[in-house]
Amino acid sequence: MKKTINHFTLSFAKINNTHLQVALMLLTLVMLVLGAGAPEDVGTIGR
Amino acid sequence: MWLVTLGFLPQLIAFYLPYTRRLLSDELASLSLVCSQLMLLIFTFANLRLPGMPILLLGLVCNLGVILANGGFMPLTVDAAARLVDQTALNNLAVGERVSNASKDILLPETGILLPWLADRFVSPPFLSYRFAFSLGDVLVAAGTFWLLLIGQLRTIQSTESGDT
């Protein structure tokens, strides 16, 4: 368990500004595409 | 980032979150869609210098144009709906009404649509397991996004290589 926690701590320590910027950029792009596009999913028809 | 979040929020509430979308009337959902797309239009315009953004802007204008021309929802042609769902499901849909409360689309016959070439009239090929109807605007939005990511990736590779030498 302690090893797993250490592993996670190490993984999070590796996250730097660039990673955060890329993640935010992708999130922005996903919101933009979902908002700008209007494709109709078959699952929503008649639901 | 904040403008996109602010712009997407009305759509998140009106179409994506099951609890909130049930509470909104069609008029409010339509208003949310138009306001949301207007804010995203401002964002896209403000970032026009980025690669792919002009194409994305064109797609957004196409979608917003046809939505505004047809009462605040994206028109879905009866023909496209018939290619997506079986006859029983189609019979349960009313022409001139929203396809569902999770949808941005309103079912309309081809002749009743203003700017019909910009409506959700194209359907994904039958061999794809994920079936959907899409518009010319959606194609442009996808193309702009692809271009943005591709050029962004190429620029990253170029800067890495020039940094190495």
Backbone of each chain as ProteinMPNN parsed JSONL, in Angstrom:
{"seq_chain_A": "MKKTINHFTLSFAKINNTHLQVALMLLTLVMLVLGAGAPEDVGTIGR", "coords_chain_A": {"N_chain_A": [[0.83, -1.206, 0.0], [1.917, 1.213, 0.854], [3.853, 1.445, -1.005], [2.366, 1.789, -3.303], [1.178, 4.263, -2.783], [3.453, 5.855, -2.715], [4.21, 5.554, -5.354], [2.128, 6.888, -6.683], [2.484, 9.466, -5.656], [4.933, 10.087, -6.743], [4.277, 10.012, -9.436], [2.463, 12.177, -9.633], [4.166, 14.226, -8.979], [5.61, 14.45, -11.228], [3.997, 15.809, -12.94], [3.96, 18.693, -14.669], [3.902, 22.251, -15.47], [3.57, 22.333, -18.247], [2.193, 19.963, -18.83], [-0.223, 20.497, -17.565], [-1.068, 22.706, -19.03], [-1.441, 21.563, -21.568], [-3.474, 19.74, -20.985], [-5.549, 21.503, -20.223], [-5.833, 22.893, -22.602], [-6.763, 20.862, -24.283], [-9.162, 20.263, -23.008], [-10.514, 22.679, -23.384], [-10.735, 22.63, -26.156], [-12.353, 20.373, -26.529], [-14.733, 21.236, -25.32], [-15.299, 23.368, -27.001], [-15.679, 22.101, -29.483], [-17.82, 20.366, -28.913], [-19.724, 22.254, -28.295], [-19.846, 23.881, -30.589], [-20.409, 22.174, -32.728], [-23.185, 20.243, -33.995], [-23.983, 17.459, -34.19], [-26.342, 14.771, -34.579], [-26.896, 12.268, -32.413], [-27.749, 8.864, -32.69], [-28.697, 7.642, -30.441], [-29.988, 9.603, -28.963], [-32.313, 10.118, -30.258], [-35.717, 10.223, -29.975], [-35.598, 9.678, -27.294]], "CA_chain_A": [[0.0, 0.0, 0.0], [2.812, 2.367, 0.951], [4.544, 1.494, -2.295], [1.404, 2.367, -4.265], [1.062, 5.694, -2.474], [4.706, 6.465, -3.182], [4.17, 5.552, -6.81], [1.218, 7.973, -7.078], [3.121, 10.738, -5.299], [5.98, 10.308, -7.742], [3.621, 10.309, -10.722], [1.92, 13.536, -9.577], [5.297, 15.156, -8.95], [6.097, 14.603, -12.601], [3.095, 16.686, -13.692], [4.447, 20.07, -14.613], [3.068, 23.283, -16.091], [3.268, 21.986, -19.642], [1.128, 18.955, -18.821], [-1.474, 21.166, -17.21], [-1.471, 23.547, -20.163], [-1.948, 20.677, -22.628], [-4.768, 19.214, -20.522], [-6.522, 22.597, -20.3], [-6.051, 23.179, -24.024], [-7.615, 19.79, -24.809], [-10.486, 20.44, -22.419], [-11.1, 23.814, -24.089], [-11.067, 22.186, -27.507], [-13.495, 19.455, -26.433], [-15.928, 22.055, -25.064], [-15.556, 24.162, -28.206], [-16.215, 21.218, -30.529], [-19.154, 19.915, -28.486], [-20.634, 23.405, -28.35], [-19.976, 24.424, -31.947], [-21.016, 21.175, -33.597], [-24.505, 19.787, -33.564], [-24.392, 16.185, -34.78], [-27.431, 14.118, -33.849], [-26.58, 10.899, -32.054], [-28.938, 8.013, -32.82], [-29.159, 7.32, -29.085], [-30.844, 10.653, -28.391], [-33.566, 10.236, -31.015], [-36.901, 9.657, -29.351], [-35.371, 9.283, -25.901]], "C_chain_A": [[0.87, 1.263, 0.0], [3.543, 2.583, -0.379], [3.649, 2.154, -3.352], [1.275, 3.864, -4.049], [2.299, 6.44, -2.97], [4.73, 6.602, -4.697], [3.303, 6.711, -7.316], [1.843, 9.345, -6.814], [4.173, 11.112, -6.346], [5.381, 10.696, -9.097], [3.099, 11.735, -10.742], [3.034, 14.582, -9.577], [5.832, 15.428, -10.349], [5.204, 15.509, -13.437], [3.603, 18.115, -13.559], [3.474, 21.019, -15.333], [2.635, 22.928, -17.509], [2.133, 20.972, -19.709], [-0.22, 19.599, -18.536], [-2.002, 22.011, -18.364], [-2.063, 22.704, -21.284], [-3.332, 20.147, -22.246], [-5.853, 20.279, -20.629], [-6.858, 22.934, -21.752], [-6.993, 22.131, -24.623], [-9.047, 19.915, -24.285], [-11.238, 21.578, -23.119], [-11.579, 23.4, -25.476], [-12.282, 21.257, -27.511], [-14.786, 20.25, -26.228], [-16.319, 22.85, -26.304], [-16.213, 23.302, -29.284], [-17.62, 20.737, -30.168], [-20.17, 21.042, -28.615], [-20.887, 23.893, -29.752], [-20.681, 23.447, -32.879], [-22.377, 20.761, -33.077], [-24.879, 18.472, -34.237], [-25.448, 15.496, -33.92], [-27.114, 12.649, -33.659], [-27.858, 10.058, -32.118], [-29.544, 7.673, -31.447], [-30.095, 8.355, -28.49], [-32.193, 10.748, -29.1], [-34.696, 9.484, -30.306], [-36.727, 9.258, -27.903], [-36.194, 10.126, -24.943]], "O_chain_A": [[0.616, 2.225, -0.724], [3.807, 3.706, -0.807], [4.102, 2.954, -4.17], [1.263, 4.641, -5.003], [2.199, 7.514, -3.563], [5.193, 7.599, -5.25], [3.68, 7.423, -8.246], [1.745, 10.259, -7.633], [4.29, 12.262, -6.768], [5.89, 11.569, -9.8], [3.261, 12.439, -11.738], [2.869, 15.681, -10.107], [6.418, 16.475, -10.622], [5.598, 15.935, -14.522], [3.664, 18.667, -12.46], [2.381, 20.627, -15.741], [1.502, 23.182, -17.917], [1.226, 21.095, -20.531], [-1.223, 19.289, -19.178], [-3.201, 22.037, -18.643], [-3.069, 23.082, -21.884], [-4.243, 20.108, -23.072], [-6.961, 19.988, -21.079], [-8.007, 23.222, -22.089], [-7.908, 22.467, -25.375], [-10.013, 19.702, -25.019], [-12.429, 21.466, -23.41], [-12.671, 23.765, -25.911], [-13.136, 21.347, -28.393], [-15.8, 19.981, -26.872], [-17.5, 22.993, -26.623], [-17.181, 23.72, -29.92], [-18.506, 20.704, -31.022], [-21.321, 20.821, -28.992], [-22.007, 24.279, -30.087], [-21.469, 23.86, -33.73], [-22.686, 20.904, -31.894], [-25.968, 18.361, -34.8], [-25.448, 15.621, -32.696], [-27.069, 11.881, -34.619], [-28.916, 10.487, -31.658], [-30.748, 7.447, -31.324], [-30.903, 8.039, -27.618], [-33.115, 11.389, -28.596], [-34.622, 8.276, -30.078], [-37.585, 8.584, -27.332], [-36.125, 9.927, -23.73]]}, "seq_chain_B": "MWLVTLGFLPQLIAFYLPYTRRLLSDELASLSLVCSQLMLLIFTFANLRLPGMPILLLGLVCNLGVILANGGFMPLTVDAAARLVDQTALNNLAVGERVSNASKDILLPETGILLPWLADRFVSPPFLSYRFAFSLGDVLVAAGTFWLLLIGQLRTIQSTESGDT", "coords_chain_B": {"N_chain_B": [[-9.984, 30.384, -22.285], [-11.855, 30.652, -20.165], [-13.955, 31.874, -21.5], [-14.805, 29.929, -23.298], [-15.623, 27.974, -21.503], [-17.67, 29.371, -20.216], [-19.25, 29.74, -22.432], [-19.92, 27.136, -23.112], [-21.309, 26.231, -20.958], [-24.226, 26.89, -20.866], [-25.154, 25.022, -22.754], [-24.367, 22.645, -21.612], [-26.019, 22.552, -19.403], [-28.54, 22.638, -20.651], [-28.627, 20.463, -22.444], [-26.876, 18.296, -21.871], [-26.7, 17.495, -19.119], [-28.652, 15.241, -17.409], [-30.503, 15.787, -15.318], [-30.895, 18.623, -15.214], [-31.654, 19.266, -17.855], [-34.203, 18.286, -18.112], [-35.683, 20.069, -16.738], [-35.781, 22.38, -18.191], [-37.623, 24.376, -20.496], [-38.545, 24.058, -23.997], [-38.159, 26.52, -25.222], [-36.355, 27.828, -23.544], [-34.21, 26.072, -23.756], [-33.576, 26.374, -26.425], [-32.838, 29.069, -26.443], [-30.591, 28.887, -24.802], [-28.927, 27.385, -26.435], [-28.49, 29.118, -28.632], [-27.348, 31.4, -27.348], [-25.078, 30.203, -26.265], [-23.706, 29.36, -28.579], [-23.2, 31.839, -29.698], [-21.388, 32.962, -27.87], [-19.284, 31.151, -28.177], [-18.682, 31.741, -30.763], [-17.618, 34.31, -30.52], [-15.324, 33.658, -29.075], [-13.972, 32.036, -30.959], [-13.592, 33.887, -32.993], [-11.912, 35.693, -31.698], [-9.639, 34.186, -31.549], [-8.717, 33.834, -34.088], [-6.274, 33.863, -35.411], [-5.042, 31.466, -34.943], [-4.086, 28.25, -36.337], [-6.478, 26.618, -38.404], [-8.651, 27.756, -37.138], [-10.129, 29.672, -38.724], [-11.582, 27.901, -40.395], [-13.024, 26.467, -38.537], [-14.526, 28.56, -37.49], [-16.097, 29.191, -39.706], [-17.629, 26.851, -39.882], [-19.014, 27.03, -37.479], [-20.476, 29.368, -37.921], [-22.087, 28.493, -40.036], [-23.621, 26.479, -38.728], [-24.84, 27.997, -36.677], [-26.226, 29.823, -38.227], [-28.158, 28.244, -39.609], [-29.522, 27.253, -37.448], [-30.589, 29.583, -36.277], [-32.204, 30.391, -38.386], [-34.164, 28.494, -38.347], [-35.774, 28.617, -36.095], [-34.31, 28.284, -33.702], [-33.358, 25.739, -33.149], [-31.358, 22.965, -34.368], [-32.187, 21.865, -37.537], [-33.296, 18.588, -38.354], [-33.449, 16.454, -41.013], [-36.316, 14.621, -42.166], [-35.763, 12.52, -43.779], [-33.064, 11.919, -43.137], [-33.418, 11.126, -40.487], [-34.975, 8.869, -40.894], [-33.107, 7.183, -42.006], [-31.557, 6.669, -39.862], [-33.0, 5.594, -37.667], [-35.397, 2.93, -36.918], [-38.65, 2.27, -38.454], [-40.671, 2.178, -36.502], [-39.651, 3.68, -34.362], [-39.424, 6.066, -35.689], [-42.072, 6.684, -36.187], [-42.891, 7.47, -33.713], [-41.94, 9.989, -33.459], [-42.604, 13.465, -33.693], [-43.216, 15.582, -36.384], [-41.761, 18.755, -36.658], [-41.244, 19.055, -34.027], [-38.998, 18.841, -31.148], [-36.465, 16.337, -31.214], [-35.737, 14.929, -28.946], [-35.45, 15.56, -25.387], [-32.793, 15.668, -24.942], [-31.63, 16.551, -27.12], [-30.322, 18.739, -29.704], [-31.722, 19.032, -31.897], [-34.442, 19.523, -34.223], [-37.152, 17.923, -35.72], [-37.788, 18.091, -39.118], [-39.459, 18.341, -42.3], [-37.761, 18.211, -45.455], [-38.654, 20.236, -47.195], [-39.62, 22.1, -45.457], [-37.534, 23.358, -44.284], [-35.366, 26.067, -43.737], [-32.501, 27.159, -45.408], [-31.635, 24.458, -46.211], [-29.344, 22.953, -46.926], [-27.588, 23.272, -44.916], [-28.493, 21.903, -42.797], [-28.852, 19.101, -40.424], [-28.314, 16.624, -42.317], [-26.762, 14.696, -43.376], [-25.683, 11.325, -42.965], [-23.892, 9.048, -40.894], [-21.872, 6.371, -42.262], [-23.367, 3.077, -42.754], [-21.736, 0.932, -41.92], [-20.391, 1.761, -39.696], [-20.453, 1.456, -36.183], [-21.292, 3.443, -34.517], [-23.845, 5.538, -34.972], [-24.885, 8.545, -36.468], [-26.334, 11.769, -37.306], [-25.243, 14.478, -39.29], [-24.121, 17.847, -40.068], [-23.117, 20.168, -42.686], [-21.764, 22.215, -41.435], [-20.837, 20.871, -39.146], [-18.938, 19.213, -40.312], [-17.077, 21.101, -41.141], [-16.333, 22.16, -38.65], [-15.119, 19.914, -37.522], [-13.031, 19.565, -39.37], [-11.582, 21.94, -39.03], [-10.745, 21.631, -36.378], [-9.169, 19.336, -36.582], [-7.168, 20.319, -38.248], [-6.093, 22.311, -36.601], [-5.034, 20.754, -34.496], [-3.225, 19.162, -35.913], [-1.407, 21.003, -37.111], [-0.509, 22.221, -34.786], [0.791, 20.065, -33.575], [2.804, 19.561, -35.478], [4.241, 21.926, -35.273], [5.2, 21.681, -32.676], [6.893, 19.484, -32.948], [8.732, 20.571, -34.74], [9.835, 22.663, -33.19], [11.011, 21.167, -31.158], [12.923, 19.74, -32.587], [14.533, 21.845, -33.565], [15.454, 22.773, -31.189], [17.015, 20.692, -30.35], [19.166, 20.734, -32.11]], "CA_chain_B": [[-10.524, 29.195, -21.595], [-13.065, 31.001, -19.401], [-15.032, 32.203, -22.438], [-15.32, 28.655, -23.814], [-16.353, 27.348, -20.385], [-18.904, 30.154, -20.072], [-20.048, 29.496, -23.628], [-20.401, 25.751, -23.153], [-22.161, 26.003, -19.776], [-25.67, 26.803, -21.167], [-25.458, 23.756, -23.454], [-24.195, 21.567, -20.63], [-27.243, 22.543, -18.592], [-29.74, 22.411, -21.457], [-28.647, 19.233, -23.252], [-26.028, 17.178, -21.452], [-26.974, 16.999, -17.768], [-30.018, 14.689, -17.428], [-31.415, 16.405, -14.345], [-31.221, 20.019, -15.566], [-32.303, 19.387, -19.168], [-35.63, 17.979, -17.944], [-36.338, 21.226, -16.124], [-35.848, 23.517, -19.117], [-38.602, 24.315, -21.589], [-37.911, 24.101, -25.323], [-37.778, 27.914, -25.506], [-35.118, 28.103, -22.792], [-33.148, 25.239, -24.336], [-33.211, 27.025, -27.68], [-32.122, 30.296, -26.07], [-29.285, 28.446, -24.302], [-28.125, 26.954, -27.587], [-28.09, 30.293, -29.418], [-26.415, 32.204, -26.536], [-23.843, 29.434, -26.161], [-22.981, 29.411, -29.851], [-22.728, 33.213, -29.892], [-20.178, 33.126, -27.055], [-18.22, 30.366, -28.821], [-18.342, 32.499, -31.972], [-16.722, 35.391, -30.07], [-14.041, 33.017, -28.742], [-13.322, 31.608, -32.199], [-13.181, 35.107, -33.69], [-10.782, 36.26, -30.959], [-8.471, 33.319, -31.759], [-8.708, 33.565, -35.524], [-4.91, 33.707, -35.927], [-4.609, 30.075, -34.755], [-4.383, 27.44, -37.53], [-7.742, 25.87, -38.365], [-9.745, 28.534, -36.539], [-11.05, 30.218, -39.735], [-12.473, 26.82, -40.858], [-13.912, 26.206, -37.399], [-15.447, 29.704, -37.426], [-17.036, 29.023, -40.812], [-18.546, 25.785, -39.468], [-19.862, 27.558, -36.405], [-21.4, 30.314, -38.556], [-23.061, 27.668, -40.776], [-24.53, 25.855, -37.766], [-25.633, 29.033, -36.007], [-27.116, 30.399, -39.241], [-29.306, 27.36, -39.868], [-30.265, 27.161, -36.182], [-31.363, 30.82, -36.149], [-33.203, 30.449, -39.456], [-35.209, 27.487, -38.139], [-36.445, 28.74, -34.798], [-33.479, 28.079, -32.514], [-32.822, 24.371, -33.051], [-30.789, 22.445, -35.608], [-33.167, 20.995, -38.203], [-32.902, 17.239, -38.773], [-34.409, 16.099, -42.065], [-37.051, 13.369, -41.927], [-35.034, 11.504, -44.543], [-31.889, 11.517, -42.345], [-33.918, 10.392, -39.313], [-35.432, 7.557, -41.365], [-31.926, 6.346, -42.255], [-30.902, 6.392, -38.576], [-33.813, 4.764, -36.76], [-36.387, 2.119, -37.63], [-39.946, 2.915, -38.713], [-41.43, 2.305, -35.248], [-39.102, 4.833, -33.64], [-39.727, 7.26, -36.491], [-43.495, 6.992, -36.002], [-43.068, 8.112, -32.406], [-41.453, 11.37, -33.519], [-43.541, 14.405, -34.31], [-42.575, 16.564, -37.268], [-41.876, 20.121, -36.129], [-40.908, 19.077, -32.6], [-37.654, 18.365, -30.807], [-36.279, 14.892, -31.316], [-35.81, 14.512, -27.541], [-34.978, 16.688, -24.565], [-31.32, 15.646, -24.905], [-31.192, 16.849, -28.476], [-30.325, 20.109, -30.217], [-32.382, 18.943, -33.202], [-35.892, 19.547, -34.41], [-37.442, 17.125, -36.913], [-38.513, 18.875, -40.12], [-39.328, 17.834, -43.674], [-36.798, 18.968, -46.273], [-39.295, 21.436, -47.771], [-39.935, 23.054, -44.396], [-36.279, 23.833, -43.675], [-34.677, 27.19, -44.348], [-31.085, 26.783, -45.608], [-31.616, 22.995, -46.003], [-28.031, 22.333, -47.105], [-26.802, 23.41, -43.688], [-29.168, 21.126, -41.738], [-28.349, 17.743, -40.163], [-28.892, 15.852, -43.412], [-25.853, 13.606, -43.724], [-25.723, 10.248, -41.966], [-22.662, 8.253, -40.882], [-22.073, 5.136, -43.032], [-23.96, 1.982, -41.954], [-20.754, -0.007, -41.346], [-19.927, 2.274, -38.394], [-21.403, 1.073, -35.121], [-21.804, 4.688, -33.948], [-24.616, 6.202, -36.016], [-25.278, 9.918, -36.168], [-26.587, 12.67, -38.434], [-24.405, 15.661, -39.132], [-24.334, 18.919, -41.04], [-21.911, 20.702, -43.331], [-21.089, 22.963, -40.375], [-20.129, 19.897, -38.3], [-17.76, 18.763, -41.074], [-16.107, 22.201, -41.08], [-15.833, 22.224, -37.261], [-14.187, 18.784, -37.367], [-11.855, 19.826, -40.2], [-10.831, 23.002, -38.36], [-10.129, 21.054, -35.178], [-8.114, 18.44, -37.065], [-6.09, 21.184, -38.743], [-5.502, 22.95, -35.415], [-4.226, 19.761, -33.782], [-2.142, 18.713, -36.786], [-0.398, 22.066, -37.217], [0.048, 22.368, -33.433], [1.717, 18.943, -33.378], [3.959, 19.776, -36.356], [5.041, 23.024, -34.702], [5.884, 21.145, -31.49], [7.998, 18.647, -33.446], [9.737, 21.481, -35.311], [10.547, 23.389, -32.126], [11.835, 20.181, -30.453], [14.082, 19.446, -33.437], [15.433, 23.011, -33.608], [16.05, 22.85, -29.856], [18.009, 19.626, -30.253], [20.366, 21.028, -32.906]], "C_chain_B": [[-11.841, 29.525, -20.891], [-14.24, 31.292, -20.318], [-15.65, 30.932, -23.014], [-16.144, 27.961, -22.732], [-17.709, 28.035, -20.202], [-19.849, 29.892, -21.243], [-20.646, 28.104, -23.654], [-21.416, 25.465, -22.034], [-23.672, 25.939, -20.093], [-26.042, 25.502, -21.872], [-25.333, 22.567, -22.521], [-25.476, 21.411, -19.811], [-28.454, 22.115, -19.425], [-29.784, 21.06, -22.156], [-27.905, 18.041, -22.657], [-26.33, 16.628, -20.054], [-28.432, 16.53, -17.669], [-30.987, 15.405, -16.483], [-31.845, 17.797, -14.793], [-31.971, 20.128, -16.897], [-33.812, 19.101, -19.098], [-36.402, 19.194, -17.449], [-36.556, 22.379, -17.114], [-36.906, 23.304, -20.201], [-37.844, 24.363, -22.915], [-37.408, 25.51, -25.637], [-36.455, 28.246, -24.805], [-33.936, 27.318, -23.351], [-32.641, 25.877, -25.63], [-32.398, 28.293, -27.422], [-30.704, 29.962, -25.578], [-28.36, 28.092, -25.454], [-27.606, 28.166, -28.367], [-27.079, 31.147, -28.643], [-25.054, 31.527, -26.469], [-23.032, 29.555, -27.454], [-22.474, 30.817, -30.147], [-21.434, 33.457, -29.111], [-18.996, 32.361, -27.664], [-17.748, 31.04, -30.11], [-17.369, 33.625, -31.625], [-15.338, 34.811, -29.769], [-13.27, 32.66, -30.012], [-12.789, 32.822, -32.956], [-11.948, 35.721, -33.028], [-9.501, 35.454, -31.173], [-8.274, 32.956, -33.228], [-7.305, 33.332, -36.1], [-4.401, 32.268, -35.784], [-4.939, 29.247, -35.996], [-5.689, 26.662, -37.358], [-8.924, 26.669, -37.856], [-10.677, 29.164, -37.586], [-12.045, 29.154, -40.236], [-13.505, 26.517, -39.774], [-14.968, 27.306, -37.275], [-16.522, 29.583, -38.508], [-18.085, 27.952, -40.465], [-19.526, 26.259, -38.417], [-20.901, 28.52, -36.969], [-22.487, 29.557, -39.325], [-24.094, 27.082, -39.817], [-25.443, 26.89, -37.107], [-26.643, 29.639, -36.974], [-28.365, 29.552, -39.441], [-30.164, 27.196, -38.601], [-31.163, 28.401, -36.022], [-32.49, 30.877, -37.184], [-34.38, 29.507, -39.199], [-35.74, 27.46, -36.708], [-35.629, 28.375, -33.578], [-33.0, 26.666, -32.274], [-32.268, 23.94, -34.401], [-31.824, 21.545, -36.291], [-32.553, 19.645, -38.609], [-33.914, 16.815, -39.829], [-35.067, 14.751, -41.736], [-36.319, 12.217, -42.618], [-33.822, 10.981, -43.757], [-32.324, 10.704, -41.125], [-34.349, 8.98, -39.708], [-34.25, 6.62, -41.628], [-31.227, 5.944, -40.95], [-31.682, 5.425, -37.702], [-34.844, 3.96, -37.548], [-37.74, 2.845, -37.692], [-40.742, 3.141, -37.429], [-40.962, 3.523, -34.466], [-39.446, 6.13, -34.355], [-41.185, 7.686, -36.303], [-43.764, 7.704, -34.68], [-42.614, 9.565, -32.385], [-42.474, 12.263, -34.22], [-42.767, 15.413, -35.146], [-42.822, 17.963, -36.711], [-41.552, 20.214, -34.653], [-39.501, 18.556, -32.359], [-37.6, 16.848, -30.817], [-36.301, 14.237, -29.928], [-35.304, 15.669, -26.702], [-33.457, 16.696, -24.393], [-30.751, 16.14, -26.224], [-31.251, 18.334, -28.822], [-31.166, 20.173, -31.493], [-33.901, 18.993, -33.149], [-36.161, 18.809, -35.728], [-38.279, 17.933, -37.894], [-38.4, 18.205, -41.49], [-38.407, 18.754, -44.467], [-37.398, 20.293, -46.77], [-39.589, 22.506, -46.71], [-38.707, 23.662, -43.745], [-35.726, 25.03, -44.455], [-33.184, 26.861, -44.344], [-30.905, 25.257, -45.44], [-30.242, 22.345, -46.137], [-27.155, 22.446, -45.87], [-27.394, 22.604, -42.529], [-28.441, 19.806, -41.478], [-28.984, 16.824, -41.195], [-28.001, 14.679, -43.833], [-25.845, 12.575, -42.594], [-24.427, 9.447, -42.058], [-22.911, 6.922, -41.596], [-22.54, 3.962, -42.153], [-22.952, 1.024, -41.341], [-20.164, 0.484, -40.032], [-20.948, 1.904, -37.32], [-22.02, 2.314, -34.48], [-22.512, 5.472, -35.049], [-25.018, 7.596, -35.571], [-25.553, 10.682, -37.458], [-25.754, 13.916, -38.216], [-24.624, 16.641, -40.281], [-23.014, 19.321, -41.691], [-21.08, 21.489, -42.314], [-20.28, 22.044, -39.464], [-18.85, 19.411, -38.982], [-16.675, 19.837, -40.987], [-15.507, 22.336, -39.676], [-14.794, 21.111, -37.039], [-12.902, 19.034, -38.143], [-10.963, 20.897, -39.557], [-10.094, 22.483, -37.137], [-8.959, 20.15, -35.553], [-6.897, 19.259, -37.5], [-5.341, 21.838, -37.582], [-4.567, 21.99, -34.676], [-3.015, 19.332, -34.61], [-1.031, 19.758, -36.845], [0.274, 22.286, -35.857], [1.102, 21.307, -33.159], [2.979, 19.14, -34.213], [4.865, 20.867, -35.811], [5.823, 22.554, -33.477], [7.1, 20.326, -31.922], [9.124, 19.538, -33.975], [10.537, 22.177, -34.227], [11.445, 22.446, -31.323], [13.118, 19.904, -31.244], [15.059, 20.608, -33.48], [16.106, 23.214, -32.257], [17.162, 21.844, -29.66], [19.312, 20.005, -30.956], [21.141, 22.214, -32.348]], "O_chain_B": [[-12.818, 28.784, -20.999], [-15.386, 31.001, -19.976], [-16.864, 30.855, -23.2], [-17.221, 27.428, -23.001], [-18.744, 27.383, -20.056], [-21.068, 29.829, -21.081], [-21.752, 27.908, -24.157], [-22.261, 24.578, -22.153], [-24.341, 25.015, -19.63], [-27.11, 24.941, -21.626], [-26.09, 21.601, -22.621], [-25.948, 20.301, -19.562], [-29.287, 21.333, -18.968], [-30.87, 20.553, -22.438], [-28.271, 16.895, -22.916], [-26.226, 15.422, -19.831], [-29.349, 17.336, -17.829], [-32.155, 15.601, -16.818], [-33.033, 18.119, -14.757], [-32.833, 20.994, -17.048], [-34.59, 19.602, -19.91], [-37.599, 19.337, -17.698], [-37.408, 23.242, -16.898], [-37.06, 22.21, -20.743], [-36.653, 24.67, -22.95], [-36.352, 25.673, -26.248], [-35.56, 28.858, -25.39], [-32.814, 27.82, -23.415], [-31.439, 25.913, -25.892], [-31.401, 28.555, -28.095], [-29.745, 30.665, -25.898], [-27.179, 28.442, -25.459], [-26.427, 28.23, -28.716], [-26.07, 31.572, -29.204], [-24.014, 32.175, -26.596], [-21.83, 29.817, -27.424], [-21.43, 30.976, -30.779], [-20.501, 34.078, -29.621], [-17.864, 32.844, -27.671], [-16.585, 30.93, -30.499], [-16.407, 33.864, -32.354], [-14.316, 35.383, -30.149], [-12.077, 32.94, -30.13], [-11.681, 32.795, -33.492], [-11.048, 36.209, -33.711], [-8.401, 35.979, -30.998], [-7.732, 31.901, -33.555], [-7.154, 32.689, -37.139], [-3.428, 31.893, -36.437], [-5.952, 29.497, -36.648], [-5.96, 26.117, -36.288], [-10.074, 26.308, -38.107], [-11.89, 29.198, -37.377], [-13.212, 29.463, -40.475], [-14.69, 26.337, -40.052], [-16.136, 27.038, -36.997], [-17.701, 29.837, -38.26], [-19.275, 28.131, -40.724], [-20.712, 25.933, -38.458], [-22.061, 28.5, -36.559], [-23.661, 29.925, -39.277], [-25.297, 27.174, -40.06], [-26.652, 26.691, -36.994], [-27.777, 29.933, -36.595], [-29.485, 30.064, -39.444], [-31.38, 27.023, -38.684], [-32.339, 28.285, -35.678], [-33.588, 31.351, -36.895], [-35.461, 29.691, -39.758], [-36.107, 26.407, -36.187], [-36.198, 28.171, -32.506], [-32.304, 26.412, -31.292], [-32.651, 24.472, -35.443], [-32.289, 20.573, -35.696], [-31.441, 19.583, -39.135], [-35.116, 16.817, -39.565], [-34.462, 13.874, -41.119], [-36.266, 11.098, -42.108], [-33.575, 9.776, -43.707], [-31.682, 9.715, -40.77], [-34.126, 8.02, -38.97], [-34.379, 5.403, -41.489], [-30.42, 5.014, -40.923], [-31.102, 4.542, -37.07], [-35.13, 4.271, -38.704], [-37.935, 3.887, -37.066], [-41.408, 4.165, -37.279], [-41.775, 4.303, -33.969], [-39.721, 7.153, -33.727], [-41.499, 8.876, -36.263], [-44.737, 8.445, -34.547], [-42.865, 10.288, -31.422], [-43.111, 11.871, -35.197], [-41.798, 16.016, -34.685], [-43.944, 18.31, -36.34], [-41.575, 21.301, -34.075], [-38.891, 17.924, -33.222], [-38.569, 16.171, -30.471], [-36.818, 13.133, -29.761], [-34.786, 16.65, -27.237], [-32.899, 17.606, -23.782], [-29.536, 16.148, -26.422], [-32.092, 19.079, -28.321], [-31.307, 21.236, -32.098], [-34.538, 18.571, -32.184], [-35.48, 19.043, -36.727], [-39.36, 18.408, -37.545], [-37.386, 17.584, -41.807], [-38.298, 19.943, -44.167], [-36.733, 21.329, -46.765], [-39.781, 23.677, -47.039], [-38.819, 24.399, -42.766], [-35.636, 24.996, -45.683], [-32.672, 26.333, -43.357], [-30.105, 24.821, -44.613], [-29.991, 21.303, -45.532], [-26.11, 21.802, -45.778], [-26.863, 22.619, -41.419], [-27.529, 19.436, -42.217], [-30.076, 16.301, -40.971], [-28.438, 13.784, -44.556], [-25.985, 12.919, -41.42], [-23.921, 9.193, -43.151], [-24.023, 6.395, -41.551], [-22.173, 3.859, -40.982], [-23.259, 0.363, -40.349], [-19.508, -0.28, -39.325], [-22.155, 2.025, -37.527], [-23.134, 2.258, -33.959], [-21.867, 6.007, -35.951], [-25.439, 7.799, -34.433], [-25.088, 10.316, -38.537], [-25.578, 14.36, -37.081], [-25.219, 16.315, -41.308], [-21.941, 18.867, -41.292], [-19.851, 21.435, -42.329], [-19.171, 22.389, -39.056], [-17.82, 19.219, -38.336], [-15.501, 19.528, -40.784], [-14.313, 22.595, -39.531], [-13.738, 21.338, -36.45], [-11.81, 18.755, -37.649], [-9.739, 20.768, -39.546], [-8.947, 22.858, -36.892], [-7.9, 20.19, -34.928], [-5.757, 18.935, -37.166], [-4.112, 21.909, -37.583], [-3.461, 22.36, -34.283], [-1.919, 19.159, -34.078], [0.142, 19.439, -36.651], [1.483, 22.511, -35.786], [2.159, 21.589, -32.596], [4.089, 18.917, -33.731], [6.09, 20.763, -35.871], [6.961, 22.97, -33.26], [8.185, 20.448, -31.353], [10.302, 19.303, -33.704], [11.761, 22.279, -34.316], [12.509, 22.852, -30.857], [14.218, 19.839, -30.695], [16.272, 20.403, -33.438], [17.205, 23.765, -32.185], [18.118, 22.081, -28.921], [20.405, 19.669, -30.499], [22.174, 22.592, -32.9]]}, "name": "protein", "num_of_chains": 2, "seq": "MKKTINHFTLSFAKINNTHLQVALMLLTLVMLVLGAGAPEDVGTIGRMWLVTLGFLPQLIAFYLPYTRRLLSDELASLSLVCSQLMLLIFTFANLRLPGMPILLLGLVCNLGVILANGGFMPLTVDAAARLVDQTALNNLAVGERVSNASKDILLPETGILLPWLADRFVSPPFLSYRFAFSLGDVLVAAGTFWLLLIGQLRTIQSTESGDT"}
